[in-house]
Protein backbone atom coordinates (compact mmCIF):
# COMPACT_ATOMS: atom_id res chain seq x y z
CA UNK A 1 0.00 0.00 0.00
CA UNK A 2 1.18 3.51 -0.83
CA UNK A 3 1.23 5.06 2.65
CA UNK A 4 1.64 8.64 1.38
CA UNK A 5 -1.43 8.37 -0.87
CA UNK A 6 -3.38 6.74 1.94
CA UNK A 7 -2.57 9.62 4.31
CA UNK A 8 -3.61 12.12 1.64
CA UNK A 9 -6.94 10.33 1.17
CA UNK A 10 -7.45 10.12 4.91
CA UNK A 11 -6.81 13.85 5.27
CA UNK A 12 -9.34 14.63 2.52
CA UNK A 13 -11.88 12.40 4.28
CA UNK A 14 -11.38 14.21 7.58
CA UNK A 15 -11.89 17.54 5.79
CA UNK A 16 -15.17 16.35 4.24
CA UNK A 17 -13.81 16.29 0.66
CA UNK A 18 -15.45 12.98 -0.21
CA UNK A 19 -14.60 12.91 -3.94
CA UNK A 20 -10.91 13.52 -3.30
CA UNK A 21 -10.96 10.96 -0.49
CA UNK A 22 -12.36 8.28 -2.81
CA UNK A 23 -9.83 9.12 -5.52
CA UNK A 24 -6.76 9.10 -3.24
CA UNK A 25 -7.81 6.08 -1.17
CA UNK A 26 -8.58 4.03 -4.29
CA UNK A 27 -5.05 4.74 -5.56
CA UNK A 28 -3.45 3.84 -2.24
CA UNK A 29 -3.98 0.08 -2.65
CA UNK A 30 -1.77 -2.09 -4.81
CA UNK A 31 -3.51 -4.24 -7.47
CA UNK A 32 -5.29 -7.15 -5.81
CA UNK A 33 -4.46 -5.87 -2.32
CA UNK A 34 -7.03 -6.29 0.48
CA UNK A 35 -7.11 -3.44 2.97
CA UNK A 36 -9.86 -3.04 5.53
CA UNK A 37 -8.88 0.49 6.66
CA UNK A 38 -8.82 1.82 3.10
CA UNK A 39 -12.08 0.22 1.94
CA UNK A 40 -13.81 1.24 5.17
CA UNK A 41 -13.07 4.92 4.48
CA UNK A 42 -14.00 4.51 0.81
CA UNK A 43 -17.36 3.04 1.81
CA UNK A 44 -18.01 5.91 4.23
CA UNK A 45 -17.13 8.44 1.51
CA UNK A 46 -19.49 6.81 -0.99
CA UNK A 47 -22.27 6.92 1.60
CA UNK A 48 -21.69 10.65 2.02
CA UNK A 49 -21.91 11.04 -1.75
CA UNK A 50 -25.17 9.07 -1.90
CA UNK A 51 -23.62 6.31 -4.02
CA UNK A 52 -25.03 3.45 -1.96
CA UNK A 53 -24.30 0.55 -4.34
CA UNK A 54 -20.61 1.55 -4.46
CA UNK A 55 -20.57 1.95 -0.68
CA UNK A 56 -21.96 -1.55 -0.15
CA UNK A 57 -19.29 -2.98 -2.47
CA UNK A 58 -16.53 -1.13 -0.59
CA UNK A 59 -17.72 -2.45 2.79
CA UNK A 60 -17.91 -5.96 1.37
CA UNK A 61 -14.30 -5.59 0.21
CA UNK A 62 -13.27 -4.38 3.68
CA UNK A 63 -14.84 -7.48 5.24
CA UNK A 64 -12.45 -9.66 3.24
CA UNK A 65 -9.57 -8.29 5.33
CA UNK A 66 -9.90 -10.70 8.26
CA UNK A 67 -6.95 -9.08 10.02
CA UNK A 68 -8.82 -5.77 10.11
CA UNK A 69 -11.79 -7.30 11.91
CA UNK A 70 -14.67 -4.95 12.77
CA UNK A 71 -17.23 -7.35 11.36
CA UNK A 72 -20.03 -5.68 13.32
CA UNK A 73 -19.51 -2.06 12.17
CA UNK A 74 -18.67 -3.04 8.57
CA UNK A 75 -21.66 -5.39 8.21
CA UNK A 76 -23.97 -2.81 9.76
CA UNK A 77 -22.71 -0.14 7.36
CA UNK A 78 -23.10 -2.53 4.44
CA UNK A 79 -26.67 -3.34 5.54
CA UNK A 80 -27.52 0.37 5.70
CA UNK A 81 -26.05 0.94 2.26
CA UNK A 82 -28.07 -1.95 0.80
CA UNK A 83 -31.18 -0.61 2.53
CA UNK A 84 -30.62 2.86 1.04
CA UNK A 85 -30.02 1.27 -2.37
CA UNK A 86 -33.40 -0.46 -2.20
CA UNK A 87 -32.30 -4.02 -1.35
CA UNK A 88 -34.00 -4.75 2.01
CA UNK A 89 -33.70 -8.55 1.78
CA UNK A 90 -29.92 -8.36 1.29
CA UNK A 91 -29.79 -5.73 4.04
CA UNK A 92 -31.42 -8.17 6.49
CA UNK A 93 -28.66 -10.72 5.82
CA UNK A 94 -25.88 -8.14 6.32
CA UNK A 95 -27.41 -6.70 9.50
CA UNK A 96 -27.93 -10.19 10.95
CA UNK A 97 -24.22 -10.82 10.34
CA UNK A 98 -23.43 -7.58 12.20
CA UNK A 99 -25.39 -8.75 15.24
CA UNK A 100 -23.50 -12.05 15.28
CA UNK A 101 -20.33 -10.11 16.17
CA UNK A 102 -20.32 -10.26 19.98
CA UNK A 103 -17.61 -7.57 20.14
CA UNK A 104 -19.81 -5.03 18.31
CA UNK A 105 -20.10 -2.10 20.72
CA UNK A 106 -23.27 -0.48 19.33
CA UNK A 107 -25.66 -3.25 18.22
CA UNK A 108 -28.66 -0.93 18.54
CA UNK A 109 -27.64 0.64 15.21
CA UNK A 110 -27.98 -2.70 13.47
CA UNK A 111 -31.28 -3.41 15.26
CA UNK A 112 -32.73 -0.07 14.13
CA UNK A 113 -31.70 -0.65 10.51
CA UNK A 114 -32.97 -4.24 10.71
CA UNK A 115 -36.36 -2.97 11.87
CA UNK A 116 -36.56 -0.62 8.88
CA UNK A 117 -35.59 -3.44 6.51
CA UNK A 118 -38.31 -5.75 7.88
CA UNK A 119 -40.90 -2.97 7.61
CA UNK A 120 -40.03 -2.48 3.95
CA UNK A 121 -40.45 -6.22 3.47
CA UNK A 122 -43.93 -5.98 4.99
CA UNK A 123 -43.03 -7.86 8.17
CA UNK A 124 -44.11 -5.64 11.12
CA UNK A 125 -43.75 -8.47 13.64
CA UNK A 126 -40.00 -8.99 13.10
CA UNK A 127 -39.59 -5.24 12.69
CA UNK A 128 -41.14 -4.76 16.13
CA UNK A 129 -38.78 -7.34 17.64
CA UNK A 130 -35.79 -5.47 16.16
CA UNK A 131 -37.02 -2.10 17.46
CA UNK A 132 -37.62 -3.57 20.91
CA UNK A 133 -34.05 -4.91 20.99
CA UNK A 134 -32.78 -1.48 19.98
CA UNK A 135 -34.81 0.18 22.74
CA UNK A 136 -33.47 -2.06 25.52
CA UNK A 137 -29.83 -1.83 24.33
CA UNK A 138 -27.97 0.03 27.09
CA UNK A 139 -25.62 1.61 24.53
CA UNK A 140 -28.56 3.31 22.77
CA UNK A 141 -28.51 7.04 23.64
CA UNK A 142 -32.02 7.59 22.24
CA UNK A 143 -34.35 4.67 23.08
CA UNK A 144 -37.33 6.99 22.51
CA UNK A 145 -36.91 6.73 18.73
CA UNK A 146 -36.89 2.92 18.84
CA UNK A 147 -39.98 2.88 21.07
CA UNK A 148 -41.87 5.14 18.65
CA UNK A 149 -41.03 2.78 15.80
CA UNK A 150 -42.15 -0.13 17.99
CA UNK A 151 -45.47 1.65 18.56
CA UNK A 152 -45.89 1.99 14.79
CA UNK A 153 -45.39 -1.77 14.38
CA UNK A 154 -48.02 -2.47 17.05
CA UNK A 155 -50.45 -0.24 15.16
CA UNK A 156 -49.79 -2.20 11.95
CA UNK A 157 -50.45 -5.42 13.86
CA UNK A 158 -53.79 -4.10 15.13
CA UNK A 159 -52.61 -3.88 18.75
CA UNK A 160 -53.38 -0.25 19.73
CA UNK A 161 -53.23 -0.91 23.49
CA UNK A 162 -49.62 -2.10 23.15
CA UNK A 163 -48.91 0.87 20.89
CA UNK A 164 -50.20 3.20 23.62
CA UNK A 165 -47.76 1.71 26.12
CA UNK A 166 -44.86 2.01 23.65
CA UNK A 167 -45.59 5.68 22.92
CA UNK A 168 -46.07 6.53 26.61
CA UNK A 169 -42.72 4.90 27.41
CA UNK A 170 -41.14 6.84 24.53
CA UNK A 171 -42.32 10.07 26.18
CA UNK A 172 -40.65 8.98 29.44
CA UNK A 173 -37.33 8.34 27.66
CA UNK A 174 -37.32 11.39 25.38
CA UNK A 175 -34.53 13.93 25.94
CA UNK A 176 -35.46 17.16 27.82
CA UNK A 177 -34.93 19.34 24.72
CA UNK A 178 -36.39 16.81 22.30
CA UNK A 179 -39.74 17.75 20.74
CA UNK A 180 -42.49 15.42 21.93
CA UNK A 181 -45.17 16.73 19.56
CA UNK A 182 -44.97 13.89 17.04
CA UNK A 183 -44.94 11.29 19.81
CA UNK A 184 -48.09 12.80 21.30
CA UNK A 185 -49.67 12.81 17.83
CA UNK A 186 -48.92 9.10 17.35
CA UNK A 187 -50.19 8.45 20.88
CA UNK A 188 -53.45 10.22 19.98
CA UNK A 189 -53.90 7.97 16.93
CA UNK A 190 -53.33 4.89 19.12
CA UNK A 191 -55.88 6.11 21.68
CA UNK A 192 -58.48 6.64 18.93
CA UNK A 193 -57.82 3.11 17.61
CA UNK A 194 -58.30 1.81 21.16
CA UNK A 195 -61.57 3.83 21.45
CA UNK A 196 -60.20 5.90 24.34
CA UNK A 197 -61.44 9.25 23.05
CA UNK A 198 -60.89 11.40 26.12
CA UNK A 199 -57.23 10.43 26.30
CA UNK A 200 -56.94 10.86 22.52
CA UNK A 201 -58.15 14.46 22.72
CA UNK A 202 -55.66 15.15 25.52
CA UNK A 203 -52.78 13.66 23.49
CA UNK A 204 -53.68 15.67 20.37
CA UNK A 205 -53.98 18.82 22.50
CA UNK A 206 -50.42 18.27 23.72
CA UNK A 207 -49.21 17.66 20.16
CA UNK A 208 -50.65 20.94 18.84
CA UNK A 209 -50.16 23.10 21.94
CA UNK A 210 -47.21 25.16 20.65
CA UNK A 211 -48.46 25.32 17.06
CA UNK A 212 -45.26 23.92 15.52
CA UNK A 213 -46.72 20.57 14.44
CA UNK A 214 -49.09 20.44 11.48
CA UNK A 215 -51.28 17.36 11.77
CA UNK A 216 -51.50 15.02 8.78
CA UNK A 217 -54.97 14.58 7.21
CA UNK A 218 -55.31 11.21 8.97
CA UNK A 219 -54.32 12.66 12.34
CA UNK A 220 -56.60 15.69 11.91
CA UNK A 221 -59.54 13.44 11.03
CA UNK A 222 -58.87 11.31 14.14
CA UNK A 223 -58.57 14.44 16.30
CA UNK A 224 -61.91 15.77 14.99
CA UNK A 225 -63.59 12.39 15.51
CA UNK A 226 -62.34 12.19 19.10
CA UNK A 227 -63.61 15.70 19.88
CA UNK A 228 -67.01 14.96 18.33
CA UNK A 229 -67.28 11.78 20.40
CA UNK A 230 -66.49 13.70 23.59
CA UNK A 231 -68.96 16.45 22.69
CA UNK A 232 -71.69 13.82 22.20
CA UNK A 233 -70.99 12.33 25.61
CA UNK A 234 -71.14 15.74 27.29
CA UNK A 235 -74.41 16.65 25.53
CA UNK A 236 -76.08 13.50 26.89
CA UNK A 237 -75.31 14.68 30.43
CA UNK A 238 -76.99 18.08 29.91
CA UNK A 239 -80.69 18.48 30.96
CA UNK A 240 -83.31 18.72 28.21
CA UNK A 241 -85.17 21.97 27.52
CA UNK A 242 -88.21 20.57 29.39
CA UNK A 243 -86.07 19.73 32.45
CA UNK A 244 -84.59 23.22 32.38
CA UNK A 245 -88.10 24.78 32.26
CA UNK A 246 -89.30 22.68 35.21
CA UNK A 247 -86.18 23.59 37.21
CA UNK A 248 -86.84 27.31 36.58
CA UNK A 249 -90.40 26.84 37.88
CA UNK A 250 -89.14 25.27 41.10
CA UNK A 251 -89.63 21.64 40.17
CA UNK A 252 -86.00 20.75 39.69
CA UNK A 253 -83.84 18.35 41.66
CA UNK A 254 -86.08 15.34 41.00
CA UNK A 255 -89.03 16.74 43.00
CA UNK A 256 -92.41 15.52 41.75
CA UNK A 257 -95.43 17.58 43.04
CA UNK A 258 -97.63 14.50 42.66
CA UNK A 259 -95.20 12.34 44.68
CA UNK A 260 -93.73 14.56 47.39
CA UNK A 261 -92.31 11.67 49.42
CA UNK A 262 -90.06 10.60 46.56
CA UNK A 263 -88.65 7.12 47.08
CA UNK A 264 -91.73 5.44 48.48
CA UNK A 265 -94.01 6.56 45.65
CA UNK A 266 -96.89 7.19 48.09
CA UNK A 267 -99.02 10.36 48.12
CA UNK A 268 -99.12 12.78 51.05
CA UNK A 269 -101.84 11.58 53.48
CA UNK A 270 -105.13 13.45 53.39
CA UNK A 271 -106.06 15.83 56.24
CA UNK A 272 -109.28 13.83 56.66
CA UNK A 273 -107.20 10.85 57.79
CA UNK A 274 -107.11 11.59 61.52
CA UNK A 275 -104.97 8.57 62.17
CA UNK A 276 -102.00 10.37 60.63
CA UNK A 277 -102.11 13.01 63.35
CA UNK A 278 -102.50 10.56 66.22
CA UNK A 279 -99.34 8.46 65.66
CA UNK A 280 -96.94 8.12 68.59
CA UNK A 281 -93.23 9.05 68.69
CA UNK A 282 -92.31 5.36 68.61
CA UNK A 283 -94.38 4.92 65.46
CA UNK A 284 -92.54 7.84 63.81
CA UNK A 285 -89.12 6.39 64.72
CA UNK A 286 -90.09 2.98 63.38
CA UNK A 287 -91.46 4.54 60.19
CA UNK A 288 -88.22 6.53 59.77
CA UNK A 289 -86.19 3.30 60.04
CA UNK A 290 -88.30 1.68 57.35
CA UNK A 291 -87.94 4.69 55.06
CA UNK A 292 -84.14 4.78 55.52
CA UNK A 293 -83.99 1.08 54.65
CA UNK A 294 -85.98 1.80 51.50
CA UNK A 295 -83.65 4.68 50.59
CA UNK A 296 -80.57 2.49 51.09
CA UNK A 297 -82.03 -0.09 48.73
CA UNK A 298 -82.79 2.56 46.16
CA UNK A 299 -79.28 4.01 46.48
CA UNK A 300 -77.74 0.55 45.95
CA UNK A 301 -75.12 1.36 48.58
CA UNK A 302 -74.14 -2.30 48.95
CA UNK A 303 -73.74 -2.68 45.21
CA UNK A 304 -71.60 0.46 45.04
CA UNK A 305 -69.29 -0.90 47.75
CA UNK A 306 -69.03 -4.22 45.90
CA UNK A 307 -68.22 -2.49 42.60
CA UNK A 308 -65.61 -0.29 44.29
CA UNK A 309 -63.87 -3.30 45.84
CA UNK A 310 -64.04 -5.15 42.51
CA UNK A 311 -62.47 -2.21 40.67
CA UNK A 312 -59.66 -2.00 43.25
CA UNK A 313 -58.97 -5.74 42.87
CA UNK A 314 -58.92 -5.49 39.06
CA UNK A 315 -56.52 -2.53 39.17
CA UNK A 316 -54.27 -4.35 41.64
CA UNK A 317 -54.22 -7.50 39.51
CA UNK A 318 -53.56 -5.43 36.39
CA UNK A 319 -50.65 -3.67 38.09
CA UNK A 320 -49.25 -7.01 39.26
CA UNK A 321 -49.58 -8.48 35.78
CA UNK A 322 -47.86 -5.48 34.22
CA UNK A 323 -45.02 -5.69 36.75
CA UNK A 324 -44.66 -9.41 35.98
CA UNK A 325 -44.52 -8.67 32.24
CA UNK A 326 -41.87 -5.98 32.75
CA UNK A 327 -39.61 -8.42 34.61
CA UNK A 328 -40.28 -7.52 38.24
CA UNK A 329 -40.79 -10.05 40.96
CA UNK A 330 -40.56 -10.63 44.70
CA UNK A 331 -37.89 -10.85 45.80
CA UNK A 332 -36.40 -8.72 43.00
CA UNK A 333 -33.35 -9.71 40.97
CA UNK A 334 -31.23 -7.29 43.03
CA UNK A 335 -32.41 -8.82 46.31
CA UNK A 336 -31.75 -12.39 45.12
CA UNK A 337 -28.20 -11.46 44.02
CA UNK A 338 -27.47 -9.70 47.31
CA UNK A 339 -28.74 -12.73 49.27
CA UNK A 340 -26.57 -15.00 47.08
CA UNK A 341 -23.39 -13.03 47.92
CA UNK A 342 -24.33 -12.80 51.63
CA UNK A 343 -24.96 -16.56 51.78
CA UNK A 344 -21.50 -17.27 50.29
CA UNK A 345 -19.86 -14.95 52.82
CA UNK A 346 -21.68 -16.60 55.75
CA UNK A 347 -20.85 -20.10 54.45
CA UNK A 348 -24.45 -21.12 53.75
CA UNK A 349 -25.57 -23.50 51.01
CA UNK A 350 -26.23 -21.61 47.75
CA UNK A 351 -28.56 -24.28 46.34
CA UNK A 352 -31.71 -22.36 47.29
CA UNK A 353 -30.65 -19.49 45.02
CA UNK A 354 -29.79 -21.64 41.96
CA UNK A 355 -32.40 -22.72 39.40
CA UNK A 356 -33.41 -26.39 39.50
CA UNK A 357 -32.63 -26.73 35.78
CA UNK A 358 -28.91 -25.99 36.33
CA UNK A 359 -26.74 -29.15 36.20
CA UNK A 360 -24.78 -30.04 39.32
CA UNK A 361 -21.45 -29.27 37.63
CA UNK A 362 -22.65 -25.79 36.65
CA UNK A 363 -24.02 -25.22 40.15
CA UNK A 364 -20.59 -26.04 41.54
CA UNK A 365 -19.05 -23.55 39.12
CA UNK A 366 -21.47 -20.86 40.33
CA UNK A 367 -20.56 -21.55 43.97
CA UNK A 368 -16.85 -21.33 43.20
CA UNK A 369 -17.24 -18.13 41.17
CA UNK A 370 -19.17 -16.16 43.80
CA UNK A 371 -16.52 -14.51 46.04
CA UNK A 372 -16.42 -14.72 49.82
CA UNK A 373 -16.59 -11.50 51.78
CA UNK A 374 -17.47 -9.34 48.77
CA UNK A 375 -19.64 -6.23 49.13
CA UNK A 376 -21.95 -5.31 46.26
CA UNK A 377 -21.42 -1.70 45.17
CA UNK A 378 -23.93 -1.52 42.31
CA UNK A 379 -26.27 -3.75 40.32
CA UNK A 380 -27.68 -3.01 36.84
CA UNK A 381 -30.44 -5.32 35.58
CA UNK A 382 -31.70 -5.93 32.04
CA UNK A 383 -35.21 -7.21 32.76
CA UNK A 384 -37.63 -9.29 30.71
CA UNK A 385 -40.65 -11.36 31.66
CA UNK A 386 -38.90 -14.76 32.03
CA UNK A 387 -35.17 -14.04 31.92
CA UNK A 388 -32.91 -11.29 33.26
CA UNK A 389 -29.22 -10.44 33.09
CA UNK A 390 -27.51 -8.40 35.81
CA UNK A 391 -24.13 -6.69 35.87
CA UNK A 392 -22.79 -6.52 39.43
CA UNK A 393 -19.85 -4.46 40.67
CA UNK A 394 -18.47 -5.96 43.88
CA UNK A 395 -15.74 -4.80 46.25
CA UNK A 396 -13.48 -7.75 47.17
CA UNK A 397 -11.80 -8.18 50.58
CA UNK A 398 -8.47 -7.37 48.88
CA UNK A 399 -9.70 -3.88 48.08
CA UNK A 400 -10.08 -4.57 44.35
CA UNK A 401 -13.34 -4.18 42.43
CA UNK A 402 -14.61 -7.08 40.29
CA UNK A 403 -17.51 -7.08 37.80
CA UNK A 404 -19.77 -10.13 37.52
CA UNK A 405 -22.42 -11.00 34.95
CA UNK A 406 -25.29 -12.97 36.46
CA UNK A 407 -28.10 -14.66 34.49
CA UNK A 408 -31.44 -15.37 36.17
CA UNK A 409 -34.71 -17.10 35.22
CA UNK A 410 -38.22 -16.61 36.52
CA UNK A 411 -39.22 -18.92 39.40
CA UNK A 412 -42.87 -18.18 40.17
CA UNK A 413 -42.85 -14.52 41.19
CA UNK A 414 -39.20 -14.71 42.27
CA UNK A 415 -35.91 -15.34 40.43
CA UNK A 416 -33.25 -18.04 40.47
CA UNK A 417 -29.63 -17.85 39.27
CA UNK A 418 -28.53 -19.87 36.21
CA UNK A 419 -24.94 -18.65 35.76
CA UNK A 420 -22.32 -16.36 37.30
CA UNK A 421 -19.26 -15.20 35.34
CA UNK A 422 -16.56 -12.73 36.31
CA UNK A 423 -15.61 -10.08 33.77
CA UNK A 424 -11.83 -10.48 33.70
CA UNK A 425 -11.53 -9.12 30.14
CA UNK A 426 -12.78 -5.58 30.85
CA UNK A 427 -9.36 -3.98 30.64
CA UNK A 428 -8.66 -5.68 27.32
CA UNK A 429 -12.00 -4.54 25.94
CA UNK A 430 -11.31 -0.99 27.09
CA UNK A 431 -7.97 -0.82 25.30
CA UNK A 432 -9.51 -2.30 22.14
CA UNK A 433 -12.28 0.29 22.27
CA UNK A 434 -9.75 3.09 22.66
CA UNK A 435 -7.86 1.87 19.59
CA UNK A 436 -10.96 1.64 17.40
CA UNK A 437 -12.23 5.08 18.47
CA UNK A 438 -9.09 6.76 17.14
CA UNK A 439 -9.78 5.56 13.57
CA UNK A 440 -12.62 7.38 11.89
CA UNK A 441 -15.48 9.70 12.89
CA UNK A 442 -18.80 8.01 13.88
CA UNK A 443 -21.81 9.27 11.94
CA UNK A 444 -25.53 9.27 12.78
CA UNK A 445 -28.37 7.02 11.51
CA UNK A 446 -28.80 7.22 7.76
CA UNK A 447 -25.02 7.64 7.39
CA UNK A 448 -22.44 4.90 7.71
CA UNK A 449 -20.31 4.87 10.84
CA UNK A 450 -17.02 3.30 11.77
CA UNK A 451 -16.32 1.68 15.05
Buried (B, 14 or more C-beta within 10 A) or exposed (E): EBEEBBEBBBEBBEEEBBEBBBBBBBEBBEEEEBBBBBBBBBBBBBBBBEBBBBBBBBBBBBBEBEEBBBBBBBBBBBBBBBBBBEBBEBBBBBBBBBBEBEEBBBBBBBBBBBBBBBBBBEBBEBBBBBBBBBBBBEEBEBBBBBBBBBBBBBBBBEBBEBBBBBBBBBBEBBEEEEEBBEBBBBBBBBBBBBEBBEBBBBBBEBBBEEEEBEBEEEBBEBBEBBBEBBEEEEEEEEEEEEEEEBEEEEEEEEEEEEEEEBBEEEEEEEEEEEEEEEEEEEEEEEEEEEBEEBEEEEEEEEEEEEEEEEEEEEEEEEEEEEEBEEBBBEEBBBBBBBBBBEBBBEEEEBEEBBBEEBEEEBBEBBBEBBBEEBBBEEBEBBBEEEBBBBBBBBBEEEEEEBBBEBBBBBBEEBBBBBBBEBBEEEEEEEEBEEEBEEBBEBBEEEEBBBB
